[in-house]
């Protein structure tokens, strides 16, 4: 009976670690109150099972002995959680584009905050990978990443490279009507803006950080659909915003 309790406690601890990582990945937070409370309750039960299975005396919850067992159980939980982080993988979602079976599951989940609607998010993700894999050299170089679903770095490399314009990735936003401005979206935008400003070689006349901050502040005032349109930079609004921020960021 005692051995059964220990095994059951370890299994519950393993399940808590696995579910903690899975739920945290889905919610983009390791500190969600609901997840933490649920895990804590599971650990309290696991501690009692393991402790009562090991202890020769009756284990009281309000005791130092129980606290010691809880500490040991928590260490085991952290170990299982770490293994869960290393081995975690979303349920595959395969789409075949340009002859390659691309797993978009991780990309879909990573875009959830920016594009809440499932159908629109899927259209967006499929559009992105279709444009990228249309480049045969790029598709061949990163085929393993596309097939495994670990291609976020590929997108970042393309977007920050000198040939980003030829992929027209911004066109994929055209079919998305509900885009949310999130910290992740802003970080990506800042990286692209700083790359563009650096390429313009205007650091001798402008403060690039002020220029970028100004652009982001102004962009937040307009609809994201307008901002992500392919011709925004050449539109009246785009040119006006750039002119304002160029002036504000001039070095004295």
C-alpha positions as CSV (number, residue, x, y, z in Angstrom):
1,X,0.0,0.0,0.0
2,X,2.8,2.4,0.9
3,X,4.7,1.7,-2.4
4,X,1.4,2.3,-4.3
5,X,1.1,5.7,-2.6
6,X,4.6,6.7,-3.5
7,X,4.1,5.6,-7.1
8,X,0.8,7.4,-7.4
9,X,2.3,10.5,-5.8
10,X,5.2,10.5,-8.3
11,X,2.7,10.0,-11.2
12,X,0.7,13.0,-10.0
13,X,3.8,15.1,-9.7
14,X,4.8,14.1,-13.2
15,X,1.3,15.0,-14.5
16,X,1.4,18.3,-12.7
17,X,4.8,19.2,-14.4
18,X,3.6,18.1,-17.8
19,X,0.2,20.0,-17.6
20,X,1.9,23.1,-16.1
21,X,4.2,23.4,-19.2
22,X,1.4,22.6,-21.6
23,X,-1.1,25.1,-20.1
24,X,1.6,27.8,-19.7
25,X,2.6,27.4,-23.4
26,X,-1.0,27.7,-24.4
27,X,-1.6,30.8,-22.3
28,X,1.9,32.4,-23.0
29,X,2.5,32.7,-19.2
30,X,4.2,30.7,-16.5
31,X,2.5,32.7,-13.8
32,X,-1.2,32.4,-14.6
33,X,-3.0,32.3,-11.2
34,X,-5.4,29.5,-12.3
35,X,-2.5,27.2,-13.4
36,X,-0.5,27.9,-10.3
37,X,-3.4,27.2,-7.9
38,X,-4.2,23.9,-9.8
39,X,-0.6,22.8,-9.7
40,X,-0.2,23.7,-6.0
41,X,-3.3,21.6,-5.1
42,X,-1.9,18.6,-7.1
43,X,1.5,19.0,-5.3
44,X,-0.1,19.1,-1.9
45,X,-1.9,15.9,-2.7
46,X,1.3,14.4,-4.2
47,X,3.3,15.4,-1.1
48,X,0.8,13.6,1.2
49,X,0.8,10.4,-0.9
50,X,4.6,10.3,-1.1
51,X,5.2,11.4,2.5
52,X,2.7,9.0,4.0
53,X,4.2,6.2,1.8
54,X,7.7,6.9,3.1
55,X,7.0,8.0,6.7
56,X,6.8,5.3,9.4
57,X,4.5,7.5,11.5
58,X,1.2,9.1,10.6
59,X,1.9,12.2,8.5
60,X,0.2,15.4,9.6
61,X,-0.3,18.1,7.0
62,X,0.5,20.9,9.5
63,X,3.9,19.7,10.5
64,X,7.6,20.3,9.6
65,X,7.9,16.8,8.3
66,X,5.2,17.4,5.8
67,X,6.9,20.7,4.8
68,X,10.1,18.8,4.2
69,X,8.3,16.3,2.0
70,X,6.7,19.1,0.1
71,X,10.1,20.6,-0.6
72,X,11.3,17.3,-2.0
73,X,8.2,16.9,-4.1
74,X,8.6,20.5,-5.4
75,X,12.1,19.7,-6.5
76,X,10.8,16.6,-8.4
77,X,8.1,18.7,-9.9
78,X,10.7,21.3,-11.2
79,X,12.7,18.4,-12.7
80,X,9.6,17.1,-14.5
81,X,8.7,20.6,-15.6
82,X,12.2,21.1,-17.0
83,X,12.0,17.9,-19.0
84,X,8.6,19.0,-20.2
85,X,10.0,22.3,-21.5
86,X,12.8,20.5,-23.4
87,X,10.5,17.8,-24.9
88,X,7.3,19.9,-25.3
89,X,5.8,19.9,-28.8
90,X,2.4,21.1,-30.0
91,X,0.0,18.6,-31.6
92,X,1.2,18.6,-35.3
93,X,-0.8,20.6,-37.8
94,X,0.5,19.7,-41.2
95,X,-0.1,21.7,-44.4
96,X,1.5,20.8,-47.8
97,X,2.8,23.8,-49.6
98,X,5.2,23.9,-52.6
99,X,5.9,20.2,-52.1
100,X,6.8,20.4,-48.4
101,X,4.8,19.1,-45.4
102,X,5.0,22.1,-43.1
103,X,4.0,21.8,-39.4
104,X,2.3,25.1,-38.5
105,X,1.2,24.1,-35.0
106,X,3.8,26.2,-33.1
107,X,3.4,29.1,-35.5
108,X,-0.4,29.0,-35.0
109,X,-0.1,29.0,-31.3
110,X,2.5,31.8,-31.3
111,X,0.2,34.0,-33.4
112,X,-2.8,33.5,-31.1
113,X,-2.6,36.8,-29.2
114,X,-2.1,38.8,-32.4
115,X,-4.8,37.1,-34.4
116,X,-7.4,35.6,-32.1
117,X,-9.7,34.2,-34.8
118,X,-8.6,30.6,-35.6
119,X,-9.6,30.6,-39.3
120,X,-8.0,34.0,-40.0
121,X,-4.9,32.9,-38.1
122,X,-4.6,29.7,-40.1
123,X,-5.0,31.6,-43.4
124,X,-2.3,34.0,-42.2
125,X,0.1,31.2,-41.2
126,X,-0.4,29.2,-44.4
127,X,0.1,32.4,-46.4
128,X,3.4,33.0,-44.7
129,X,4.8,29.5,-45.2
130,X,3.6,29.4,-48.8
131,X,5.5,32.6,-49.6
132,X,8.6,31.4,-47.8
133,X,8.7,27.9,-49.3
134,X,8.1,29.4,-52.8
135,X,11.8,30.3,-52.6
136,X,13.4,27.0,-53.5
137,X,16.8,27.8,-52.1
138,X,15.3,28.9,-48.8
139,X,12.9,25.9,-48.7
140,X,15.8,23.5,-49.3
141,X,18.1,25.2,-46.7
142,X,15.5,25.1,-44.0
143,X,13.4,22.1,-45.0
144,X,14.0,20.4,-41.7
145,X,12.9,23.5,-39.7
146,X,9.7,23.8,-41.8
147,X,8.8,20.1,-41.5
148,X,9.5,20.1,-37.7
149,X,7.6,23.3,-37.1
150,X,10.6,25.1,-35.7
151,X,10.9,27.8,-38.2
152,X,10.3,31.0,-36.2
153,X,14.0,31.9,-36.5
154,X,13.7,31.5,-40.3
155,X,11.0,34.1,-40.4
156,X,13.0,36.5,-38.2
157,X,16.1,36.0,-40.4
158,X,14.1,36.7,-43.6
159,X,12.4,39.8,-42.1
160,X,15.6,41.3,-40.9
161,X,17.5,40.5,-44.1
162,X,18.2,42.7,-47.1
163,X,15.8,40.8,-49.3
164,X,12.8,40.9,-47.0
165,X,10.9,43.0,-49.5
166,X,10.8,40.2,-52.2
167,X,8.7,37.9,-50.0
168,X,5.9,40.4,-49.5
169,X,5.0,38.8,-46.2
170,X,2.9,41.9,-45.2
171,X,0.4,40.9,-47.9
172,X,-0.6,37.9,-45.7
173,X,-2.3,40.4,-43.3
174,X,-4.7,41.4,-46.0
175,X,-7.2,38.7,-45.1
176,X,-7.0,39.4,-41.4
177,X,-9.7,41.7,-40.0
178,X,-9.1,41.3,-36.3
179,X,-5.4,42.0,-35.4
180,X,-4.4,42.8,-31.8
181,X,-1.6,45.1,-30.8
182,X,0.4,42.9,-28.4
183,X,3.9,43.3,-26.8
184,X,5.1,40.5,-29.1
185,X,3.8,42.4,-32.2
186,X,5.4,45.6,-31.0
187,X,8.8,43.9,-30.4
188,X,8.7,42.4,-33.9
189,X,7.8,45.8,-35.4
190,X,10.6,47.6,-33.5
191,X,13.2,45.1,-34.8
192,X,12.1,45.7,-38.4
193,X,12.0,49.5,-38.0
194,X,15.4,49.6,-36.4
195,X,16.7,47.5,-39.3
196,X,15.2,49.8,-41.9
197,X,16.4,52.9,-40.1
198,X,19.9,51.5,-39.9
199,X,19.9,50.6,-43.6
200,X,19.1,54.3,-44.4
201,X,22.4,55.3,-42.7
202,X,20.9,58.4,-41.1
203,X,22.5,57.9,-37.6
204,X,24.7,60.9,-38.2
205,X,21.6,63.2,-38.5
206,X,19.0,61.4,-36.5
207,X,18.7,59.6,-33.2
208,X,17.5,56.1,-34.4
209,X,16.0,55.1,-31.0
210,X,13.9,58.4,-30.9
211,X,12.9,57.8,-34.5
212,X,11.8,54.3,-33.8
213,X,9.9,55.3,-30.6
214,X,8.1,58.0,-32.5
215,X,7.1,55.7,-35.3
216,X,5.7,53.1,-32.9
217,X,3.8,55.8,-30.9
218,X,2.2,57.1,-34.1
219,X,1.5,53.7,-35.5
220,X,-0.4,52.8,-32.4
221,X,-2.9,55.6,-33.3
222,X,-4.0,53.9,-36.6
223,X,-5.6,50.6,-37.5
224,X,-3.2,47.7,-37.8
225,X,-4.8,46.6,-41.0
226,X,-3.8,50.0,-42.5
227,X,-0.3,49.7,-41.0
228,X,0.3,46.2,-42.4
229,X,-0.9,47.0,-45.9
230,X,1.7,46.6,-48.6
231,X,1.5,50.3,-49.7
232,X,1.3,51.9,-46.3
233,X,4.8,53.4,-46.4
234,X,3.9,55.2,-49.7
235,X,0.5,56.3,-48.5
236,X,-0.2,59.9,-47.4
237,X,-0.5,58.8,-43.8
238,X,2.7,56.8,-43.9
239,X,4.7,59.6,-45.5
240,X,3.2,62.1,-43.0
241,X,4.2,60.0,-40.0
242,X,7.7,59.4,-41.3
243,X,8.1,63.1,-41.9
244,X,7.0,64.0,-38.3
245,X,9.3,61.4,-36.7
246,X,12.2,62.3,-38.9
247,X,11.9,65.9,-37.7
248,X,11.4,65.0,-34.0
249,X,14.5,62.7,-34.0
250,X,16.9,65.1,-35.6
251,X,20.2,65.3,-33.7
252,X,20.9,68.8,-32.3
